[in-house]
Amino acid sequence: MTDIPKSADALSKSASVLHQRADMLAVFGLVFAAGCTLAAVDSWRVVAAALDSLEVNNSIFFSIGVAVIALVACLFIPAVQGFILARSAASALAKGDIVQARIDTAAAREKSLITVGWGVAALFFLGFICFVLMNDVAVGKTFFLLPLIEAKWRLVAWKFFTVNVYICVVAEILVLIWGLIVSLARLTPGPAGQPIRALAALYCDLFRGLPGIVTMYLIAFGIPTSGLSDIIMGHIVPLFKDLSQLTPQERSAAIRIDVVWWCIISLTLTYGAYVAEVYRSGIESIHHSQMMAARSLGLSYMQTMRHVIVPQAIRRIMAPLLNDFIGLQKDTALVQVVGVIDSFSQAKIIAANAFNLSAVSVVAVLFVLFTIPHARFVDKIVERDNARMKAGG
């Protein structure tokens, strides 16, 4: 019986400690909300000074500024609610109602944390606005000059979709195929497969160790310079096209491989090494009983891989595969080092002529907008897989 009072005292002390922390967090929430509101007012002063420097007098901007300050001031709503709940928890604790005190304490902490979370987001937003408009809008004019963006965004976007996206899509298809081939080579069973496993491991180590820009430079410049591509294509192109009537210059142009394809090959070799390891990890995550059961039913090793193991592995590696493809899509900007005029190269030309980086900002926005759907798709896949795992599926 003596343990019951001790347990009650322990619960009371625990509730008291939690309440003290919640009370401090509630006070901090109020102070933080006040600080965010003052920051919004100071940000409006920066915006007003920028508008004055631009000689812009528009009531719309004033209304927007007031609306932003009012929205930031709304942080006081959860902050005050958290403070009231913290006081309610103190009252319940004084009455000895520990259960109600813990409930009110948890609710007070939640309201205060909501204030802090949205307040941090508001500060980031206000900080970005001030960054763009500070120094008489010098930063904004450097990165977001609207007349230049309006005049050149179509040219940059055209290069983005016809070069960067084209290279990305073709390379993704080739990487999927090549990565699977390399991963199967790394998993070749038996002593007879040891040389193949060693070659596949050497390839993965080599191209994962080489920077992508170095690989692209060596392949896109080195192979054409060596003349190897002309020798190979000189035997392949005549099978489909008569070159006997062409001049030496025309024949050389007919058998030349476009530099864009060398970029695609280099990206395929680079990301094929990464994707091969992703495939391998997915295949090895499948329980060995799956392989044993398929082989006992009379399936060969390759039939087992094709019909049993690989389909299950692909379900497990969709998220890391898409993450690699996001990196591949961004690395298409490396093609400019070998002379391909992509969106980044075009933006640099515009920036050099206009002495302004707004065109480069357009490229950045295009890459981000193209990447966001991939990222959200990855999140959905991970969420679905986690839900299936929790359900035991």
PyMOL commands that set and color helices and strands:
alter all, ss='L'
color gray80, all
select helices_A, chain A and resi 3-53+59-73+76-94+98-143+146-186+191-209+212-226+228-239+248-255+259-285+288-296+301-338+343-354+358-390
alter helices_A, ss='H'
color red, helices_A
deselect
rebuild
show_as cartoon
